């Protein structure tokens, strides 16, 4: 008997149909996370060229590839973290879901403990740190629980699928300096495949 695996097309179809109903954020997470879990359990869900670091340019040990972008704002990407790759604390300014497909990634979450009265200052405290493994999904909840740092402490690439409510290209986001409290604005300009 052949087992039919859940595909990227099915994931996108299900997500777009859900988003068309203008659901509450919790409904997006309830259904979307279960679909993303199915997707990352299919090792053939994304092409082989999107499972490796890009190998060139400013960040050769990293890869970020757009798999789907929709007029609803839905963005699905493959993100590859080579050994030792790191992303300093940052936010997303939209809802998001991250699923690990291969290997593992250490994700550290932070919460803001300042009163948000200063525009370019944030005091962060570490909330938790976890090694996220294949088949596991973590959620990004805007304003509530979305500031994170990522590290690949292993000796081989980690492959993830990310899903966001908005195209991150051109979206105003922020990096956070844990020592000084400085907030620095940044914008994702492009992905490695477009
Ligand atoms: Fe992130």
Boltz pocket constraint, residues with backbone or C-beta under 6 A from the ligand:
constraints:
  - pocket:
      binder: B
      contacts: [[A, 90], [A, 91], [A, 92], [A, 146], [A, 148]]
      max_distance: 6.0
